[in-house]
Amino acid sequence: MLKKGGIVLPLSMLPPGKKAVVVDIIGGEGIRRRLIDMGIVRGVEILVVKNDVGPLIVGVGEMRFALGFGMAQKILVEEL
């Protein structure tokens, strides 16, 4: 999928150390609210801290969050 000249992919596919911008969230109202509460919304820069066994650890500003793989798949990002 292409958008803004870059490749859009699920957050779950980014390796540790990569930054990206959130371009869309796939899911219902519940997941959207949960992510909004974490500050994960369209246009926000997100850093993948850990992506191996277990949950992904991501950074949004100074905050760090653990996301399950399924939830991370629903967050579409464009790599920076």
Secondary structure, 3 states (H helix, E strand, C coil): CEECCEEEEEHHHCCCCCEEEEEEECCCHHHHHHHHHCCCCCCCEEEEEECCCCCEEEEECCEEEEECHHHHHCEEEEEC
